[in-house]
């Protein structure tokens, strides 16, 4: 008998019919005699609705009551999926973060999972019950519910998979794996059969919404077997691994990600303690650079209210920016080709940052998608799925 952690994203449980379909996927594992643990996101669109409700009273996101409200979406989805499984004669129980418990530390809206009572979950499986766990959240030592950032159900799934020593962690989404670029804006993206932890991490930080960056870090740390696949169509999906075979085929680039939801934060006289408080409370910070006495960072636009609350003064914000990340292998050793292609695209590109496994490009917001398409055509025109 195998033991599997199945994570269903918001689109996979977005309606009652989709919840039934997710339950049918679970049933196949149960019928095969496998142990199954489910982690679920909120139903598609619910978290955004809850966020809008909080804005009726406050723009603050790093707040106890904000997390109290937006964490309820996963409880609804977990309860409904457990009910659905029970109606199919598959014993199931929903488990909230505080019932296990899943312990977190850090700040509201950006907490980190640091402990989980695996026995509470495994005992259910051993009794022939399918536990359905609320993703995206944990409980602090003060017994406050804290969320772990958008896409956090991926992180919950990976932590659970490690804690219970699962054979595989399956991330069910609305796409059948990882592609060389966002299929919604690029024609003929190539499907990637396998991708390294480092390359997936670069894409996640760069804006790809397939998996939360925190979850990829956990998968890398514990060498988890993670597969990303569709809940809607039959496919083998994309496997995350240590090394990828495409490098041996002479390819340098794994994929391209983009993010149009960022703002450029410039903190003047960054040596003051306040800037550390700001960055610690922001869910994800990209491209921290020091320029003279100023600190430059790309931050989510949704965090601007947090910046204004803490800093008050001594900063500037530019919202007309987009981030493009080219993920691959060995860029630091030989970035010349990528830089040459990039510089020939658009003279409005603000700057390029080269790292070991990625090249990051900051461009005007309105040109971001066009640059992604041009880059993709230049890099993947003759490539096949790999």
N, C-alpha and C positions, 0 to 999 in steps of 0.2 A: 504493500500500500504506500502510495506517495502522499506527500503533504504539500499543498499548494496554497499560496496567498493570491487571491483574485481582487484586484482593485478596479472599480467601475467609476469612470469619470462622470461629470454632470450630464453630458449628452447621452451617455449609456443608461441613465436612470431619469431622463428628462420628462417622461410621461409614464402613465401606468402601463401602457402597452410595452414600452421599453423596459420597464422594471420586470415585466413578465418575461421578456426576452433574456434579460440578464439572469433571471432565475433559471431559465432553461439551460443557460451555459453552465451554471453551478450544478444543475441536476446531472449533467453528463459526467462530471467528475465524481459525484456521489454514486452514480450508477456503476462507475468503473471501480468503486471500492476505495477511492482516494479520500483523504482528509482534506477539508476545505475551510479556509478562513477568508471571509470577505471584508474588504474595506471599501467604503463608499463615500463619494463626494455628495454635495447637495444636488438636488434636481437642477437641471440647466436653467439659469436665469434667477434662481431663488436667492443666491447670495447677493447678486446685484440689487435685487428688490429690497433686501434687508439693509444693505448699505444706504440706499436712498432713504429708507425710513429713518435711519440714524441721523442723516443730514437735516432732517426736520428740526433737530434740536442742537446739533453740534457738527463741526467739520473735523473734529479730532478723531484720528484713527487709532492711535496708540493709547487706548483708554479701556478701562475695565468693562464699562457698560457697552461699549462698541463690540468687544469680543463676546460678551454675553448674548447680544442680539444675533450677530452674524454666525455664531456657532450652531444656532438652532436648525439651520437648513440640513445639516448632515444627520441630525437626530430624526428628522422627518423621513429622509430617504432610507436610513437604516431600519426604522420601524416598518416602513412600507415594504421594503425588500424582504425582511424577516417574515412579515405577514404573508407575502406572496409565496415564499418557500413553504411555510406551514400549510397553506391552502393546497399545495402540491404534494402533501404528505412527506415533506422533508423537514424534520425537526430543526428549528432555527430560533435564535434569540438575538435581539439587538443588544449591543453593549456600548454604552457611552464611555467617554474617556475616564470619567471619575469612577466608573464601576469596575474597571480593570485593576488598578488605575494605570494611565499613561501619564508619567510625570514630566513636567517641562520647567525650564528656567528661562530667564531673559525678560524681554519686554512684551507687552501686549501687542498683538498683531504681528509679532516677529519673534515668537518664542522658539526654543529649541528642545526637542525631545531628548531626555537624558536617562530615562528609566521606564521599563514596562514590566508588569507582572505577567510573564509569559505563561505561568502555570494556570492563571485564571482563564486564559484563552484555550490552552491545550486540554484542560480538564473537560471543557465543553466538547471539543473534537473527539476526545476519547469516549465520551458518552454518546457519540453518534449525532451530535448537534452541530449545526453550522452557525458559528458566531458571525454576526454582521456588525463590524466596528465602525464607529463614526470617525472619519478621517479629518485632517486639517486642524486638530485641536488636542489639547492636553490639559492637565490640571496642575496648578502650582502647589507648593508646600502650604500655601495659605488657603488652599482649596478653591481658588479662583480658576474659572475656565479661561484658557488663553489660546489664541489661534496662532498658527505657525506660518502664515503667509499664503497668498493665493497659489493654488496648485499643491497645497500642503498634504492632500490625501496621498499623493505619491510618496511623500516622506513617511507618512504613517505606515503605508504598506511595506516599504523597505525596512523600516525599523521592526515591524512585526515579523517579517520574513526572517530577518536575522535572529530575533529573539527566540523564535520557535524552531529555528534551523530548517526552514522550508526547503523543499527540493527546487522550487522555482517561484519567482514572483511575477505574475502576469498583470501587466498594466493595460486594461481595456479602454480604448479611446474611440473617436469617430474616424480615425484614419488607420490604414493597415500597416503601420510601421513608421519609420523615420524616412524622410525624403531629403534630397539634396537642397531643397528650398521649399518655401511655403507653397503648396499646390494651389492656394487661392489667388496667388499673384504671379506665379511663374508657369509658363507653358512647358509641358513635358518634363517635369521634375523626375529624377531617377530614384527608384526605390533602393534603400540601403539594407542589405541583408544583415550586416553586423557592423557595429560601431564601437569604438573604444570608449572607456569611461571618460577619458580626458577630452575627447572630441565631442561627446554628448554634453559634457559639462560646459564647454565653450559655446555650443549652440544654445544651451539652456540659459546661460548668462546673457547671451546675445539676443534673446527674445523669442526663441523657439518655445512654443507652449506645449510640447509633447510631454516633458517631465520637468518638475520643479528642480532647480539646481541643488537644493539641499538633499533631495532624494538621490541624485546622481553621486554626490559626495559620499553618502552612506553606502551606496552600492559599490563604489570604488574601495572604500575603506575595508569592507567585509567581503569583497570579491563575490558579491551576490550574483546569482544567475537571474537576470531580469530580461523579460521579453515584452516588447511593446507591440500590441496588435489591435485589430478592430473588433468591436463587439457586434458589428453589423454584417460583416462578410467573412467568409472562411479565408484565412491566410496564415502563413507561418510567422509573419511579423518580423520585427528587427530585434536582434539579440545584442545586448551590451556585453562587452568582453574586454580583456586586457589589451589584446592586439588584434588588428584587423588584417585580412588577407589582401585588401585592395592596394595596400602599400606595396606588396610584392608584385602587383600587376602594373607598377609604374605610376600610379596615381598619387598625387600629393594632397588633394583637397577632399575632405569628407562631405562638407555641406556649407550652406550659407544661411544665416539667420538674420532677421532684422527686427528692430523694435522702434515703434513710432509713438510710444507712450512715455517717453522720458523727457526730462528737462535738464539743462546744464546748470548746476549749482556752483557758484564761485564764492568761496568764503575768504574774505580778506583777513590777513593776520591770523592764519589758521592755527598758530601755536596756542591759542586760548583753549581752555577746557571745553567750552560750549560746542565746538565743532565735533568733538568726539561724542558728545551726547546726541547730537543730531544724527550722525552716521549710525550710531548704535540703535537708534529707534526707527530707522528706515529699513523697510523689508529687503530691498536689494540695491546695492550701490555698484555702479560700473565705472571703470576707467578713472580711478583716483590718480591724479597727477598734481605735482607741485610746480608752479610757475612763478618764480620769484618769491614773493611773500604770500601768494594766493594759492588756495587749494581748489582744484577743479574736479568735479565729480558729476557723473550722470546718475540721476535719481528718478524714481517714478513721479510723474506729475501729481499723483494722488497724495504724495508726501509733502507737498509744498506747504500745506497748512501746519504740519508738524514743524517744518523749518521756521516758519514765521513765528510760531509760538515760542520756540526756544531761543532763536538768535535775536529777534527783534530788529537788529541792524547789523551792518558790517558784511553784507552779502549782496549778490546780484543773482538773478535767475533769468535764463534764456530758454524759452519754450520751443523755439523754432529749430529743433535738432532731431536727427534720426541716427540710430546706431545700426551699422551693418557689421556682422562678424563672419569671417571666413574661417572655418575650422578645418584642421588637417594635421599634417605631420611635418616637422622639421622646418617651419617657416623662419625661425630665428637663424638657422644655419644658411638659408638661401631664400630671402624674401623678395629678391629682385624681380622675378616674373610677376608676382602678385602686385607689387608696388607699381610696376610699369603699366600693367593693365588698368589699375585703379586710377593712377594719375592721368591716364589718357581719356578717362570717361567724362570727368566733370571738373572744371577748374574751381567750382564752388565748394569742393570737399574741404572741410575745416582742418582735419588732421588725421594721420594714420598712426596706429600704435602696433608694433610687431612684438609678439610673444612666441614662446616655443611652439605652441600648438594652435595659434590663432593670429589673425590679423584683424584689428578693429578699425573701422572707418566711421568717423563722425561727419555727417553731411547735413545739408539743409533738409528740413522735414519734407518739403514738397518734392524733393528729388530722390528720396530714399528708395521707393519701390522701383523707380526707373533704373537706378544704379544696381539694385539686386538683379534685375532682369538682364542687364548688360553683362554683369559679372558671370551670371549663371550660363549665359550663352557662350561666353568666352572660355569658361572652364569645363563645361559639361556637354558641349554640343556633340562630341563624338563618343561620349562615355555610354556605357551600358549599365544596367542595374548591377550593383555589387554589394 
